[in-house]
Amino acid sequence: MENDRGNRGELNQSFTFSRKPNLEPLTPEQEKRIVFGATQGNAEDFGRLAEHYGHDIYKHIYYMIGNHHDAEDLAGQTLLNAMRAIERYEHRGVPIKSWFLRIAHNAGISHIRAKRDNTQIHNGILDTKTDVSASAETNEELSFMERAMSMLSGDQRRVIHDRFVLDHDYETVAENLGRTPGAIRVLQHRGLKSLKRKMAMIEQGELSGTEQVA
């Protein structure tokens, strides 16, 4: 446990997970080589993976729990858990980023369950750099979007989040949700249509933004 705490401290000192690193994306060949090195116990290679995907891990957890400091801590814990398990990683068609995010998702779920009495799942605000939220140019409009997102069904929120915040393709989202790519396309279409309609209704005062979809 003492070593774990030491490693976690090093990770949190080395990475500020909430800040997106200014790094060139890894090519498939580079990632394959680095992943192989990490699975063989090369700490430098694992550190490069952490640099490239630490922000994605943080962002995934943040959109689950809505707390910056807890998301930073859980991102560090996720990387420690991944460091312990990386030697058992096998590609099997699942990119290393998706593997990291599955560990992050489990960490977020465990956190939510531990604080279920006084914590609600944060429904998330879409990244303002994405096409979906490009029109949200003011804080008021972002507030409309957040409130409208909270009124979508759970599957619709997850699909929109994974597609436009995490930039996952249909196949990856389908695998994570246990659905077909076609079903994900339908959920995305309906979710975006509903999101746009609810934002307009909230802006016009026809909805309070507190209604929930079962």
QUIPE-V136083 format. One record per residue. N is the residue number from 1. RES is the residue in one letter. BURIAL is + if it has 24 or more other ideal C-beta (glycine too) atoms within 12 Angstrom, else -. Layout:
n=N res=RES burial=BURIAL
n=N res=RES burial=BURIAL
This chain:
n=1 res=M burial=-
n=2 res=E burial=-
n=3 res=N burial=-
n=4 res=D burial=-
n=5 res=R burial=-
n=6 res=G burial=-
n=7 res=N burial=+
n=8 res=R burial=+
n=9 res=G burial=-
n=10 res=E burial=-
n=11 res=L burial=+
n=12 res=N burial=+
n=13 res=Q burial=-
n=14 res=S burial=-
n=15 res=F burial=+
n=16 res=T burial=-
n=17 res=F burial=+
n=18 res=S burial=+
n=19 res=R burial=-
n=20 res=K burial=-
n=21 res=P burial=-
n=22 res=N burial=-
n=23 res=L burial=-
n=24 res=E burial=-
n=25 res=P burial=-
n=26 res=L burial=-
n=27 res=T burial=-
n=28 res=P burial=-
n=29 res=E burial=-
n=30 res=Q burial=-
n=31 res=E burial=+
n=32 res=K burial=-
n=33 res=R burial=-
n=34 res=I burial=+
n=35 res=V burial=+
n=36 res=F burial=-
n=37 res=G burial=-
n=38 res=A burial=+
n=39 res=T burial=+
n=40 res=Q burial=-
n=41 res=G burial=-
n=42 res=N burial=-
n=43 res=A burial=-
n=44 res=E burial=-
n=45 res=D burial=+
n=46 res=F burial=+
n=47 res=G burial=+
n=48 res=R burial=+
n=49 res=L burial=+
n=50 res=A burial=+
n=51 res=E burial=+
n=52 res=H burial=+
n=53 res=Y burial=+
n=54 res=G burial=+
n=55 res=H burial=+
n=56 res=D burial=+
n=57 res=I burial=+
n=58 res=Y burial=+
n=59 res=K burial=+
n=60 res=H burial=+
n=61 res=I burial=+
n=62 res=Y burial=+
n=63 res=Y burial=+
n=64 res=M burial=+
n=65 res=I burial=+
n=66 res=G burial=+
n=67 res=N burial=+
n=68 res=H burial=-
n=69 res=H burial=-
n=70 res=D burial=+
n=71 res=A burial=+
n=72 res=E burial=+
n=73 res=D burial=+
n=74 res=L burial=+
n=75 res=A burial=+
n=76 res=G burial=+
n=77 res=Q burial=+
n=78 res=T burial=+
n=79 res=L burial=+
n=80 res=L burial=+
n=81 res=N burial=+
n=82 res=A burial=+
n=83 res=M burial=+
n=84 res=R burial=-
n=85 res=A burial=-
n=86 res=I burial=+
n=87 res=E burial=-
n=88 res=R burial=-
n=89 res=Y burial=+
n=90 res=E burial=-
n=91 res=H burial=-
n=92 res=R burial=-
n=93 res=G burial=-
n=94 res=V burial=-
n=95 res=P burial=+
n=96 res=I burial=+
n=97 res=K burial=+
n=98 res=S burial=+
n=99 res=W burial=+
n=100 res=F burial=+
n=101 res=L burial=+
n=102 res=R burial=+
n=103 res=I burial=+
n=104 res=A burial=+
n=105 res=H burial=+
n=106 res=N burial=+
n=107 res=A burial=+
n=108 res=G burial=+
n=109 res=I burial=-
n=110 res=S burial=-
n=111 res=H burial=+
n=112 res=I burial=+
n=113 res=R burial=-
n=114 res=A burial=-
n=115 res=K burial=-
n=116 res=R burial=-
n=117 res=D burial=-
n=118 res=N burial=-
n=119 res=T burial=-
n=120 res=Q burial=-
n=121 res=I burial=+
n=122 res=H burial=+
n=123 res=N burial=+
n=124 res=G burial=+
n=125 res=I burial=+
n=126 res=L burial=+
n=127 res=D burial=+
n=128 res=T burial=-
n=129 res=K burial=-
n=130 res=T burial=-
n=131 res=D burial=-
n=132 res=V burial=+
n=133 res=S burial=+
n=134 res=A burial=-
n=135 res=S burial=-
n=136 res=A burial=+
n=137 res=E burial=-
n=138 res=T burial=-
n=139 res=N burial=-
n=140 res=E burial=-
n=141 res=E burial=-
n=142 res=L burial=-
n=143 res=S burial=-
n=144 res=F burial=+
n=145 res=M burial=+
n=146 res=E burial=+
n=147 res=R burial=+
n=148 res=A burial=+
n=149 res=M burial=+
n=150 res=S burial=+
n=151 res=M burial=+
n=152 res=L burial=+
n=153 res=S burial=-
n=154 res=G burial=-
n=155 res=D burial=+
n=156 res=Q burial=+
n=157 res=R burial=+
n=158 res=R burial=+
n=159 res=V burial=+
n=160 res=I burial=+
n=161 res=H burial=+
n=162 res=D burial=+
n=163 res=R burial=+
n=164 res=F burial=+
n=165 res=V burial=+
n=166 res=L burial=+
n=167 res=D burial=+
n=168 res=H burial=+
n=169 res=D burial=-
n=170 res=Y burial=+
n=171 res=E burial=-
n=172 res=T burial=+
n=173 res=V burial=+
n=174 res=A burial=+
n=175 res=E burial=+
n=176 res=N burial=+
n=177 res=L burial=+
n=178 res=G burial=-
n=179 res=R burial=-
n=180 res=T burial=-
n=181 res=P burial=-
n=182 res=G burial=-
n=183 res=A burial=-
n=184 res=I burial=+
n=185 res=R burial=-
n=186 res=V burial=-
n=187 res=L burial=+
n=188 res=Q burial=+
n=189 res=H burial=-
n=190 res=R burial=-
n=191 res=G burial=+
n=192 res=L burial=+
n=193 res=K burial=-
n=194 res=S burial=+
n=195 res=L burial=+
n=196 res=K burial=+
n=197 res=R burial=-
n=198 res=K burial=+
n=199 res=M burial=+
n=200 res=A burial=-
n=201 res=M burial=-
n=202 res=I burial=+
n=203 res=E burial=-
n=204 res=Q burial=-
n=205 res=G burial=-
n=206 res=E burial=-
n=207 res=L burial=-
n=208 res=S burial=-
n=209 res=G burial=+
n=210 res=T burial=-
n=211 res=E burial=-
n=212 res=Q burial=-
n=213 res=V burial=-
n=214 res=A burial=-
